[in-house]
Amino acid sequence: MNTQRAIIKGHIADLKPKKIELAGRIAANLRAVKNTLAASTVTSIEQLDIEGAAVHLSEAASLKAEYLETCGKIAALESELE
């Protein structure tokens, strides 16, 4: 039984850095969108990179799905340890 617990803890340890990396990538994409929106107060519509902001927002959404999946895997593994 201790071997199985060690394997589960190993899987959790492998997933936690991925969770942190995904959270950082999501935050970076959201900062890019926020910067575009902030620039909209002083930049003409013609010069705004709305398409670029949309790409960042789309990437953040897909990363969020992966983040939530990773969180779910971690939670399931942690519940096995209880």
PyMOL Python script that loads the backbone (N, CA, C, O; Angstrom):
from pymol import cmd

cmd.read_pdbstr("""\
ATOM      1  N   MET A   1       0.822  -1.206   0.000  1.00  0.00           N
ATOM      2  CA  MET A   1       0.000   0.000   0.000  1.00  0.00           C
ATOM      3  C   MET A   1       0.860   1.261   0.000  1.00  0.00           C
ATOM      4  O   MET A   1       0.488   2.249  -0.633  1.00  0.00           O
ATOM      5  N   ASN A   2       1.992   1.255   0.689  1.00  0.00           N
ATOM      6  CA  ASN A   2       2.863   2.428   0.719  1.00  0.00           C
ATOM      7  C   ASN A   2       3.445   2.742  -0.653  1.00  0.00           C
ATOM      8  O   ASN A   2       3.678   3.904  -0.986  1.00  0.00           O
ATOM      9  N   THR A   3       3.679   1.694  -1.450  1.00  0.00           N
ATOM     10  CA  THR A   3       4.190   1.901  -2.798  1.00  0.00           C
ATOM     11  C   THR A   3       3.155   2.639  -3.650  1.00  0.00           C
ATOM     12  O   THR A   3       3.491   3.549  -4.409  1.00  0.00           O
ATOM     13  N   GLN A   4       1.911   2.236  -3.512  1.00  0.00           N
ATOM     14  CA  GLN A   4       0.844   2.885  -4.277  1.00  0.00           C
ATOM     15  C   GLN A   4       0.708   4.350  -3.869  1.00  0.00           C
ATOM     16  O   GLN A   4       0.516   5.215  -4.724  1.00  0.00           O
ATOM     17  N   ARG A   5       0.805   4.634  -2.584  1.00  0.00           N
ATOM     18  CA  ARG A   5       0.733   6.029  -2.107  1.00  0.00           C
ATOM     19  C   ARG A   5       1.890   6.850  -2.672  1.00  0.00           C
ATOM     20  O   ARG A   5       1.715   8.006  -3.057  1.00  0.00           O
ATOM     21  N   ALA A   6       3.064   6.242  -2.715  1.00  0.00           N
ATOM     22  CA  ALA A   6       4.237   6.939  -3.257  1.00  0.00           C
ATOM     23  C   ALA A   6       4.057   7.240  -4.742  1.00  0.00           C
ATOM     24  O   ALA A   6       4.446   8.309  -5.212  1.00  0.00           O
ATOM     25  N   ILE A   7       3.477   6.311  -5.471  1.00  0.00           N
ATOM     26  CA  ILE A   7       3.227   6.525  -6.900  1.00  0.00           C
ATOM     27  C   ILE A   7       2.233   7.662  -7.092  1.00  0.00           C
ATOM     28  O   ILE A   7       2.429   8.521  -7.951  1.00  0.00           O
ATOM     29  N   ILE A   8       1.168   7.671  -6.299  1.00  0.00           N
ATOM     30  CA  ILE A   8       0.165   8.734  -6.397  1.00  0.00           C
ATOM     31  C   ILE A   8       0.788  10.077  -6.058  1.00  0.00           C
ATOM     32  O   ILE A   8       0.541  11.068  -6.745  1.00  0.00           O
ATOM     33  N   LYS A   9       1.601  10.117  -4.996  1.00  0.00           N
ATOM     34  CA  LYS A   9       2.271  11.371  -4.625  1.00  0.00           C
ATOM     35  C   LYS A   9       3.214  11.833  -5.729  1.00  0.00           C
ATOM     36  O   LYS A   9       3.369  13.032  -5.959  1.00  0.00           O
ATOM     37  N   GLY A  10       3.843  10.880  -6.409  1.00  0.00           N
ATOM     38  CA  GLY A  10       4.713  11.219  -7.541  1.00  0.00           C
ATOM     39  C   GLY A  10       3.934  11.844  -8.681  1.00  0.00           C
ATOM     40  O   GLY A  10       4.383  12.810  -9.297  1.00  0.00           O
ATOM     41  N   HIS A  11       2.767  11.289  -8.960  1.00  0.00           N
ATOM     42  CA  HIS A  11       1.919  11.856 -10.022  1.00  0.00           C
ATOM     43  C   HIS A  11       1.477  13.279  -9.654  1.00  0.00           C
ATOM     44  O   HIS A  11       1.466  14.174 -10.498  1.00  0.00           O
ATOM     45  N   ILE A  12       1.118  13.467  -8.394  1.00  0.00           N
ATOM     46  CA  ILE A  12       0.719  14.807  -7.937  1.00  0.00           C
ATOM     47  C   ILE A  12       1.885  15.776  -8.076  1.00  0.00           C
ATOM     48  O   ILE A  12       1.718  16.905  -8.538  1.00  0.00           O
ATOM     49  N   ALA A  13       3.061  15.322  -7.672  1.00  0.00           N
ATOM     50  CA  ALA A  13       4.251  16.174  -7.775  1.00  0.00           C
ATOM     51  C   ALA A  13       4.564  16.532  -9.224  1.00  0.00           C
ATOM     52  O   ALA A  13       5.089  17.612  -9.494  1.00  0.00           O
ATOM     53  N   ASP A  14       4.248  15.639 -10.154  1.00  0.00           N
ATOM     54  CA  ASP A  14       4.465  15.930 -11.577  1.00  0.00           C
ATOM     55  C   ASP A  14       3.453  16.940 -12.108  1.00  0.00           C
ATOM     56  O   ASP A  14       3.776  17.749 -12.978  1.00  0.00           O
ATOM     57  N   LEU A  15       2.226  16.894 -11.582  1.00  0.00           N
ATOM     58  CA  LEU A  15       1.158  17.761 -12.089  1.00  0.00           C
ATOM     59  C   LEU A  15       1.202  19.174 -11.513  1.00  0.00           C
ATOM     60  O   LEU A  15       0.768  20.117 -12.175  1.00  0.00           O
ATOM     61  N   LYS A  16       1.711  19.338 -10.309  1.00  0.00           N
ATOM     62  CA  LYS A  16       1.690  20.669  -9.682  1.00  0.00           C
ATOM     63  C   LYS A  16       2.512  21.705 -10.438  1.00  0.00           C
ATOM     64  O   LYS A  16       2.038  22.830 -10.594  1.00  0.00           O
ATOM     65  N   PRO A  17       3.720  21.393 -10.920  1.00  0.00           N
ATOM     66  CA  PRO A  17       4.441  22.394 -11.725  1.00  0.00           C
ATOM     67  C   PRO A  17       3.701  22.762 -13.011  1.00  0.00           C
ATOM     68  O   PRO A  17       3.743  23.911 -13.452  1.00  0.00           O
ATOM     69  N   LYS A  18       3.022  21.777 -13.611  1.00  0.00           N
ATOM     70  CA  LYS A  18       2.244  22.052 -14.816  1.00  0.00           C
ATOM     71  C   LYS A  18       1.123  23.032 -14.494  1.00  0.00           C
ATOM     72  O   LYS A  18       0.851  23.949 -15.269  1.00  0.00           O
ATOM     73  N   LYS A  19       0.478  22.839 -13.354  1.00  0.00           N
ATOM     74  CA  LYS A  19      -0.595  23.737 -12.923  1.00  0.00           C
ATOM     75  C   LYS A  19      -0.055  25.163 -12.757  1.00  0.00           C
ATOM     76  O   LYS A  19      -0.689  26.123 -13.194  1.00  0.00           O
ATOM     77  N   ILE A  20       1.092  25.293 -12.139  1.00  0.00           N
ATOM     78  CA  ILE A  20       1.700  26.614 -11.922  1.00  0.00           C
ATOM     79  C   ILE A  20       2.085  27.251 -13.257  1.00  0.00           C
ATOM     80  O   ILE A  20       1.877  28.447 -13.462  1.00  0.00           O
ATOM     81  N   GLU A  21       2.644  26.448 -14.161  1.00  0.00           N
ATOM     82  CA  GLU A  21       3.037  26.974 -15.473  1.00  0.00           C
ATOM     83  C   GLU A  21       1.817  27.456 -16.256  1.00  0.00           C
ATOM     84  O   GLU A  21       1.848  28.523 -16.868  1.00  0.00           O
ATOM     85  N   LEU A  22       0.752  26.671 -16.232  1.00  0.00           N
ATOM     86  CA  LEU A  22      -0.468  27.061 -16.941  1.00  0.00           C
ATOM     87  C   LEU A  22      -1.050  28.351 -16.366  1.00  0.00           C
ATOM     88  O   LEU A  22      -1.493  29.224 -17.112  1.00  0.00           O
ATOM     89  N   ALA A  23      -1.046  28.468 -15.039  1.00  0.00           N
ATOM     90  CA  ALA A  23      -1.561  29.683 -14.406  1.00  0.00           C
ATOM     91  C   ALA A  23      -0.741  30.900 -14.844  1.00  0.00           C
ATOM     92  O   ALA A  23      -1.297  31.972 -15.080  1.00  0.00           O
ATOM     93  N   GLY A  24       0.562  30.734 -14.949  1.00  0.00           N
ATOM     94  CA  GLY A  24       1.423  31.835 -15.400  1.00  0.00           C
ATOM     95  C   GLY A  24       1.165  32.222 -16.844  1.00  0.00           C
ATOM     96  O   GLY A  24       1.151  33.405 -17.186  1.00  0.00           O
ATOM     97  N   ARG A  25       0.959  31.223 -17.689  1.00  0.00           N
ATOM     98  CA  ARG A  25       0.679  31.500 -19.103  1.00  0.00           C
ATOM     99  C   ARG A  25      -0.675  32.175 -19.276  1.00  0.00           C
ATOM    100  O   ARG A  25      -0.833  33.061 -20.115  1.00  0.00           O
ATOM    101  N   ILE A  26      -1.654  31.748 -18.472  1.00  0.00           N
ATOM    102  CA  ILE A  26      -2.970  32.391 -18.521  1.00  0.00           C
ATOM    103  C   ILE A  26      -2.842  33.849 -18.098  1.00  0.00           C
ATOM    104  O   ILE A  26      -3.385  34.740 -18.751  1.00  0.00           O
ATOM    105  N   ALA A  27      -2.125  34.087 -17.007  1.00  0.00           N
ATOM    106  CA  ALA A  27      -1.948  35.451 -16.502  1.00  0.00           C
ATOM    107  C   ALA A  27      -1.251  36.338 -17.538  1.00  0.00           C
ATOM    108  O   ALA A  27      -1.620  37.500 -17.709  1.00  0.00           O
ATOM    109  N   ALA A  28      -0.253  35.797 -18.223  1.00  0.00           N
ATOM    110  CA  ALA A  28       0.464  36.577 -19.244  1.00  0.00           C
ATOM    111  C   ALA A  28      -0.463  36.951 -20.396  1.00  0.00           C
ATOM    112  O   ALA A  28      -0.422  38.079 -20.889  1.00  0.00           O
ATOM    113  N   ASN A  29      -1.294  36.012 -20.824  1.00  0.00           N
ATOM    114  CA  ASN A  29      -2.249  36.307 -21.895  1.00  0.00           C
ATOM    115  C   ASN A  29      -3.261  37.351 -21.453  1.00  0.00           C
ATOM    116  O   ASN A  29      -3.607  38.249 -22.221  1.00  0.00           O
ATOM    117  N   LEU A  30      -3.729  37.240 -20.237  1.00  0.00           N
ATOM    118  CA  LEU A  30      -4.699  38.224 -19.743  1.00  0.00           C
ATOM    119  C   LEU A  30      -4.071  39.609 -19.589  1.00  0.00           C
ATOM    120  O   LEU A  30      -4.732  40.620 -19.827  1.00  0.00           O
ATOM    121  N   ARG A  31      -2.792  39.658 -19.191  1.00  0.00           N
ATOM    122  CA  ARG A  31      -2.095  40.955 -19.114  1.00  0.00           C
ATOM    123  C   ARG A  31      -2.007  41.594 -20.496  1.00  0.00           C
ATOM    124  O   ARG A  31      -2.177  42.806 -20.635  1.00  0.00           O
ATOM    125  N   ALA A  32      -1.741  40.783 -21.517  1.00  0.00           N
ATOM    126  CA  ALA A  32      -1.661  41.315 -22.888  1.00  0.00           C
ATOM    127  C   ALA A  32      -3.002  41.898 -23.310  1.00  0.00           C
ATOM    128  O   ALA A  32      -3.048  42.965 -23.922  1.00  0.00           O
ATOM    129  N   VAL A  33      -4.085  41.215 -22.990  1.00  0.00           N
ATOM    130  CA  VAL A  33      -5.417  41.729 -23.319  1.00  0.00           C
ATOM    131  C   VAL A  33      -5.679  43.015 -22.538  1.00  0.00           C
ATOM    132  O   VAL A  33      -6.186  43.993 -23.087  1.00  0.00           O
ATOM    133  N   LYS A  34      -5.330  43.005 -21.259  1.00  0.00           N
ATOM    134  CA  LYS A  34      -5.541  44.185 -20.412  1.00  0.00           C
ATOM    135  C   LYS A  34      -4.760  45.388 -20.952  1.00  0.00           C
ATOM    136  O   LYS A  34      -5.270  46.508 -20.959  1.00  0.00           O
ATOM    137  N   ASN A  35      -3.541  45.157 -21.398  1.00  0.00           N
ATOM    138  CA  ASN A  35      -2.736  46.256 -21.948  1.00  0.00           C
ATOM    139  C   ASN A  35      -3.366  46.823 -23.218  1.00  0.00           C
ATOM    140  O   ASN A  35      -3.346  48.036 -23.432  1.00  0.00           O
ATOM    141  N   THR A  36      -3.914  45.971 -24.044  1.00  0.00           N
ATOM    142  CA  THR A  36      -4.593  46.440 -25.249  1.00  0.00           C
ATOM    143  C   THR A  36      -5.816  47.268 -24.883  1.00  0.00           C
ATOM    144  O   THR A  36      -6.058  48.322 -25.470  1.00  0.00           O
ATOM    145  N   LEU A  37      -6.579  46.790 -23.919  1.00  0.00           N
ATOM    146  CA  LEU A  37      -7.766  47.532 -23.494  1.00  0.00           C
ATOM    147  C   LEU A  37      -7.386  48.868 -22.859  1.00  0.00           C
ATOM    148  O   LEU A  37      -8.060  49.876 -23.071  1.00  0.00           O
ATOM    149  N   ALA A  38      -6.309  48.870 -22.084  1.00  0.00           N
ATOM    150  CA  ALA A  38      -5.867  50.123 -21.470  1.00  0.00           C
ATOM    151  C   ALA A  38      -5.411  51.117 -22.541  1.00  0.00           C
ATOM    152  O   ALA A  38      -5.641  52.320 -22.419  1.00  0.00           O
ATOM    153  N   ALA A  39      -4.771  50.609 -23.576  1.00  0.00           N
ATOM    154  CA  ALA A  39      -4.316  51.481 -24.658  1.00  0.00           C
ATOM    155  C   ALA A  39      -5.484  52.066 -25.434  1.00  0.00           C
ATOM    156  O   ALA A  39      -5.339  53.086 -26.108  1.00  0.00           O
ATOM    157  N   SER A  40      -6.630  51.429 -25.341  1.00  0.00           N
ATOM    158  CA  SER A  40      -7.776  51.897 -26.123  1.00  0.00           C
ATOM    159  C   SER A  40      -8.253  53.274 -25.681  1.00  0.00           C
ATOM    160  O   SER A  40      -8.966  53.942 -26.431  1.00  0.00           O
ATOM    161  N   THR A  41      -7.880  53.713 -24.492  1.00  0.00           N
ATOM    162  CA  THR A  41      -8.295  55.039 -24.034  1.00  0.00           C
ATOM    163  C   THR A  41      -7.475  56.149 -24.672  1.00  0.00           C
ATOM    164  O   THR A  41      -7.909  57.300 -24.713  1.00  0.00           O
ATOM    165  N   VAL A  42      -6.279  55.805 -25.177  1.00  0.00           N
ATOM    166  CA  VAL A  42      -5.413  56.833 -25.766  1.00  0.00           C
ATOM    167  C   VAL A  42      -5.012  56.537 -27.203  1.00  0.00           C
ATOM    168  O   VAL A  42      -4.291  57.322 -27.819  1.00  0.00           O
ATOM    169  N   THR A  43      -5.467  55.425 -27.736  1.00  0.00           N
ATOM    170  CA  THR A  43      -5.095  55.012 -29.090  1.00  0.00           C
ATOM    171  C   THR A  43      -6.340  54.993 -29.964  1.00  0.00           C
ATOM    172  O   THR A  43      -7.426  54.621 -29.519  1.00  0.00           O
ATOM    173  N   SER A  44      -6.163  55.395 -31.198  1.00  0.00           N
ATOM    174  CA  SER A  44      -7.311  55.373 -32.106  1.00  0.00           C
ATOM    175  C   SER A  44      -7.700  53.928 -32.422  1.00  0.00           C
ATOM    176  O   SER A  44      -6.885  53.010 -32.335  1.00  0.00           O
ATOM    177  N   ILE A  45      -8.937  53.761 -32.782  1.00  0.00           N
ATOM    178  CA  ILE A  45      -9.457  52.433 -33.091  1.00  0.00           C
ATOM    179  C   ILE A  45      -8.652  51.782 -34.222  1.00  0.00           C
ATOM    180  O   ILE A  45      -8.398  50.577 -34.205  1.00  0.00           O
ATOM    181  N   GLU A  46      -8.264  52.583 -35.183  1.00  0.00           N
ATOM    182  CA  GLU A  46      -7.515  52.052 -36.321  1.00  0.00           C
ATOM    183  C   GLU A  46      -6.190  51.426 -35.899  1.00  0.00           C
ATOM    184  O   GLU A  46      -5.709  50.498 -36.549  1.00  0.00           O
ATOM    185  N   GLN A  47      -5.604  51.922 -34.825  1.00  0.00           N
ATOM    186  CA  GLN A  47      -4.292  51.442 -34.395  1.00  0.00           C
ATOM    187  C   GLN A  47      -4.358  50.340 -33.339  1.00  0.00           C
ATOM    188  O   GLN A  47      -3.332  49.745 -33.009  1.00  0.00           O
ATOM    189  N   LEU A  48      -5.530  50.063 -32.812  1.00  0.00           N
ATOM    190  CA  LEU A  48      -5.657  49.027 -31.787  1.00  0.00           C
ATOM    191  C   LEU A  48      -5.481  47.635 -32.384  1.00  0.00           C
ATOM    192  O   LEU A  48      -5.997  47.347 -33.464  1.00  0.00           O
ATOM    193  N   ASP A  49      -4.766  46.793 -31.694  1.00  0.00           N
ATOM    194  CA  ASP A  49      -4.565  45.412 -32.135  1.00  0.00           C
ATOM    195  C   ASP A  49      -5.641  44.526 -31.493  1.00  0.00           C
ATOM    196  O   ASP A  49      -5.352  43.686 -30.641  1.00  0.00           O
ATOM    197  N   ILE A  50      -6.868  44.737 -31.920  1.00  0.00           N
ATOM    198  CA  ILE A  50      -7.993  43.991 -31.367  1.00  0.00           C
ATOM    199  C   ILE A  50      -7.873  42.509 -31.724  1.00  0.00           C
ATOM    200  O   ILE A  50      -8.208  41.641 -30.917  1.00  0.00           O
ATOM    201  N   GLU A  51      -7.399  42.227 -32.922  1.00  0.00           N
ATOM    202  CA  GLU A  51      -7.230  40.833 -33.331  1.00  0.00           C
ATOM    203  C   GLU A  51      -6.213  40.128 -32.441  1.00  0.00           C
ATOM    204  O   GLU A  51      -6.411  38.978 -32.048  1.00  0.00           O
ATOM    205  N   GLY A  52      -5.119  40.830 -32.127  1.00  0.00           N
ATOM    206  CA  GLY A  52      -4.097  40.258 -31.240  1.00  0.00           C
ATOM    207  C   GLY A  52      -4.651  39.992 -29.853  1.00  0.00           C
ATOM    208  O   GLY A  52      -4.351  38.967 -29.240  1.00  0.00           O
ATOM    209  N   ALA A  53      -5.465  40.923 -29.358  1.00  0.00           N
ATOM    210  CA  ALA A  53      -6.086  40.731 -28.051  1.00  0.00           C
ATOM    211  C   ALA A  53      -7.021  39.528 -28.083  1.00  0.00           C
ATOM    212  O   ALA A  53      -7.095  38.768 -27.118  1.00  0.00           O
ATOM    213  N   ALA A  54      -7.731  39.355 -29.188  1.00  0.00           N
ATOM    214  CA  ALA A  54      -8.636  38.210 -29.322  1.00  0.00           C
ATOM    215  C   ALA A  54      -7.859  36.899 -29.323  1.00  0.00           C
ATOM    216  O   ALA A  54      -8.309  35.908 -28.747  1.00  0.00           O
ATOM    217  N   VAL A  55      -6.702  36.889 -29.965  1.00  0.00           N
ATOM    218  CA  VAL A  55      -5.858  35.689 -29.977  1.00  0.00           C
ATOM    219  C   VAL A  55      -5.403  35.363 -28.554  1.00  0.00           C
ATOM    220  O   VAL A  55      -5.444  34.207 -28.134  1.00  0.00           O
ATOM    221  N   HIS A  56      -4.972  36.378 -27.823  1.00  0.00           N
ATOM    222  CA  HIS A  56      -4.534  36.167 -26.433  1.00  0.00           C
ATOM    223  C   HIS A  56      -5.686  35.653 -25.568  1.00  0.00           C
ATOM    224  O   HIS A  56      -5.498  34.759 -24.743  1.00  0.00           O
ATOM    225  N   LEU A  57      -6.855  36.209 -25.758  1.00  0.00           N
ATOM    226  CA  LEU A  57      -8.009  35.784 -24.971  1.00  0.00           C
ATOM    227  C   LEU A  57      -8.411  34.354 -25.316  1.00  0.00           C
ATOM    228  O   LEU A  57      -8.775  33.579 -24.431  1.00  0.00           O
ATOM    229  N   SER A  58      -8.346  34.004 -26.585  1.00  0.00           N
ATOM    230  CA  SER A  58      -8.659  32.640 -27.010  1.00  0.00           C
ATOM    231  C   SER A  58      -7.661  31.646 -26.428  1.00  0.00           C
ATOM    232  O   SER A  58      -8.040  30.567 -25.971  1.00  0.00           O
ATOM    233  N   GLU A  59      -6.389  32.015 -26.447  1.00  0.00           N
ATOM    234  CA  GLU A  59      -5.358  31.142 -25.882  1.00  0.00           C
ATOM    235  C   GLU A  59      -5.569  30.987 -24.378  1.00  0.00           C
ATOM    236  O   GLU A  59      -5.424  29.890 -23.840  1.00  0.00           O
ATOM    237  N   ALA A  60      -5.909  32.077 -23.704  1.00  0.00           N
ATOM    238  CA  ALA A  60      -6.171  32.003 -22.259  1.00  0.00           C
ATOM    239  C   ALA A  60      -7.331  31.060 -21.980  1.00  0.00           C
ATOM    240  O   ALA A  60      -7.296  30.311 -21.004  1.00  0.00           O
ATOM    241  N   ALA A  61      -8.355  31.084 -22.818  1.00  0.00           N
ATOM    242  CA  ALA A  61      -9.514  30.207 -22.628  1.00  0.00           C
ATOM    243  C   ALA A  61      -9.130  28.740 -22.796  1.00  0.00           C
ATOM    244  O   ALA A  61      -9.566  27.894 -22.015  1.00  0.00           O
ATOM    245  N   SER A  62      -8.325  28.433 -23.800  1.00  0.00           N
ATOM    246  CA  SER A  62      -7.933  27.035 -23.990  1.00  0.00           C
ATOM    247  C   SER A  62      -6.983  26.580 -22.890  1.00  0.00           C
ATOM    248  O   SER A  62      -7.035  25.429 -22.459  1.00  0.00           O
ATOM    249  N   LEU A  63      -6.120  27.474 -22.440  1.00  0.00           N
ATOM    250  CA  LEU A  63      -5.230  27.139 -21.323  1.00  0.00           C
ATOM    251  C   LEU A  63      -6.028  26.927 -20.040  1.00  0.00           C
ATOM    252  O   LEU A  63      -5.674  26.085 -19.215  1.00  0.00           O
ATOM    253  N   LYS A  64      -7.105  27.692 -19.874  1.00  0.00           N
ATOM    254  CA  LYS A  64      -7.944  27.520 -18.686  1.00  0.00           C
ATOM    255  C   LYS A  64      -8.553  26.128 -18.669  1.00  0.00           C
ATOM    256  O   LYS A  64      -8.625  25.494 -17.616  1.00  0.00           O
ATOM    257  N   ALA A  65      -8.990  25.650 -19.823  1.00  0.00           N
ATOM    258  CA  ALA A  65      -9.556  24.298 -19.900  1.00  0.00           C
ATOM    259  C   ALA A  65      -8.509  23.268 -19.474  1.00  0.00           C
ATOM    260  O   ALA A  65      -8.815  22.339 -18.727  1.00  0.00           O
ATOM    261  N   GLU A  66      -7.284  23.435 -19.950  1.00  0.00           N
ATOM    262  CA  GLU A  66      -6.201  22.524 -19.572  1.00  0.00           C
ATOM    263  C   GLU A  66      -5.874  22.662 -18.083  1.00  0.00           C
ATOM    264  O   GLU A  66      -5.605  21.668 -17.409  1.00  0.00           O
ATOM    265  N   TYR A  67      -5.897  23.889 -17.577  1.00  0.00           N
ATOM    266  CA  TYR A  67      -5.645  24.151 -16.160  1.00  0.00           C
ATOM    267  C   TYR A  67      -6.694  23.452 -15.296  1.00  0.00           C
ATOM    268  O   TYR A  67      -6.359  22.792 -14.312  1.00  0.00           O
ATOM    269  N   LEU A  68      -7.967  23.602 -15.670  1.00  0.00           N
ATOM    270  CA  LEU A  68      -9.037  22.972 -14.893  1.00  0.00           C
ATOM    271  C   LEU A  68      -8.940  21.452 -14.941  1.00  0.00           C
ATOM    272  O   LEU A  68      -9.220  20.778 -13.950  1.00  0.00           O
ATOM    273  N   GLU A  69      -8.547  20.917 -16.080  1.00  0.00           N
ATOM    274  CA  GLU A  69      -8.359  19.467 -16.197  1.00  0.00           C
ATOM    275  C   GLU A  69      -7.227  19.003 -15.278  1.00  0.00           C
ATOM    276  O   GLU A  69      -7.344  17.976 -14.611  1.00  0.00           O
ATOM    277  N   THR A  70      -6.149  19.756 -15.249  1.00  0.00           N
ATOM    278  CA  THR A  70      -5.015  19.420 -14.380  1.00  0.00           C
ATOM    279  C   THR A  70      -5.423  19.499 -12.922  1.00  0.00           C
ATOM    280  O   THR A  70      -5.067  18.628 -12.128  1.00  0.00           O
ATOM    281  N   CYS A  71      -6.166  20.534 -12.562  1.00  0.00           N
ATOM    282  CA  CYS A  71      -6.649  20.670 -11.179  1.00  0.00           C
ATOM    283  C   CYS A  71      -7.544  19.490 -10.801  1.00  0.00           C
ATOM    284  O   CYS A  71      -7.476  18.991  -9.678  1.00  0.00           O
ATOM    285  N   GLY A  72      -8.370  19.054 -11.726  1.00  0.00           N
ATOM    286  CA  GLY A  72      -9.243  17.915 -11.487  1.00  0.00           C
ATOM    287  C   GLY A  72      -8.455  16.633 -11.264  1.00  0.00           C
ATOM    288  O   GLY A  72      -8.798  15.827 -10.399  1.00  0.00           O
ATOM    289  N   LYS A  73      -7.395  16.448 -12.051  1.00  0.00           N
ATOM    290  CA  LYS A  73      -6.551  15.268 -11.882  1.00  0.00           C
ATOM    291  C   LYS A  73      -5.870  15.287 -10.512  1.00  0.00           C
ATOM    292  O   LYS A  73      -5.794  14.266  -9.828  1.00  0.00           O
ATOM    293  N   ILE A  74      -5.379  16.460 -10.126  1.00  0.00           N
ATOM    294  CA  ILE A  74      -4.728  16.586  -8.821  1.00  0.00           C
ATOM    295  C   ILE A  74      -5.720  16.274  -7.712  1.00  0.00           C
ATOM    296  O   ILE A  74      -5.403  15.528  -6.785  1.00  0.00           O
ATOM    297  N   ALA A  75      -6.909  16.835  -7.801  1.00  0.00           N
ATOM    298  CA  ALA A  75      -7.929  16.604  -6.769  1.00  0.00           C
ATOM    299  C   ALA A  75      -8.302  15.124  -6.684  1.00  0.00           C
ATOM    300  O   ALA A  75      -8.470  14.583  -5.591  1.00  0.00           O
ATOM    301  N   ALA A  76      -8.430  14.471  -7.843  1.00  0.00           N
ATOM    302  CA  ALA A  76      -8.779  13.047  -7.841  1.00  0.00           C
ATOM    303  C   ALA A  76      -7.672  12.213  -7.200  1.00  0.00           C
ATOM    304  O   ALA A  76      -7.944  11.295  -6.426  1.00  0.00           O
ATOM    305  N   LEU A  77      -6.439  12.534  -7.523  1.00  0.00           N
ATOM    306  CA  LEU A  77      -5.314  11.798  -6.932  1.00  0.00           C
ATOM    307  C   LEU A  77      -5.237  12.061  -5.428  1.00  0.00           C
ATOM    308  O   LEU A  77      -4.993  11.141  -4.648  1.00  0.00           O
ATOM    309  N   GLU A  78      -5.444  13.309  -5.025  1.00  0.00           N
ATOM    310  CA  GLU A  78      -5.406  13.632  -3.597  1.00  0.00           C
ATOM    311  C   GLU A  78      -6.508  12.914  -2.836  1.00  0.00           C
ATOM    312  O   GLU A  78      -6.314  12.509  -1.689  1.00  0.00           O
ATOM    313  N   SER A  79      -7.662  12.756  -3.470  1.00  0.00           N
ATOM    314  CA  SER A  79      -8.763  12.056  -2.792  1.00  0.00           C
ATOM    315  C   SER A  79      -8.431  10.570  -2.629  1.00  0.00           C
ATOM    316  O   SER A  79      -8.919   9.930  -1.697  1.00  0.00           O
ATOM    317  N   GLU A  80      -7.611  10.017  -3.522  1.00  0.00           N
ATOM    318  CA  GLU A  80      -7.183   8.629  -3.382  1.00  0.00           C
ATOM    319  C   GLU A  80      -6.269   8.444  -2.176  1.00  0.00           C
ATOM    320  O   GLU A  80      -6.181   7.351  -1.616  1.00  0.00           O
ATOM    321  N   LEU A  81      -5.597   9.504  -1.785  1.00  0.00           N
ATOM    322  CA  LEU A  81      -4.684   9.415  -0.644  1.00  0.00           C
ATOM    323  C   LEU A  81      -5.430   9.436   0.691  1.00  0.00           C
ATOM    324  O   LEU A  81      -4.884   9.030   1.717  1.00  0.00           O
ATOM    325  N   GLU A  82      -6.661   9.904   0.674  1.00  0.00           N
ATOM    326  CA  GLU A  82      -7.410  10.017   1.927  1.00  0.00           C
ATOM    327  C   GLU A  82      -7.941   8.687   2.392  1.00  0.00           C
ATOM    328  O   GLU A  82      -8.594   8.614   3.433  1.00  0.00           O
TER     329      GLU A  82
END
""", "prot")
cmd.dss("prot")
cmd.show_as("cartoon", "prot")
cmd.util.cbc("prot")
cmd.orient("prot")
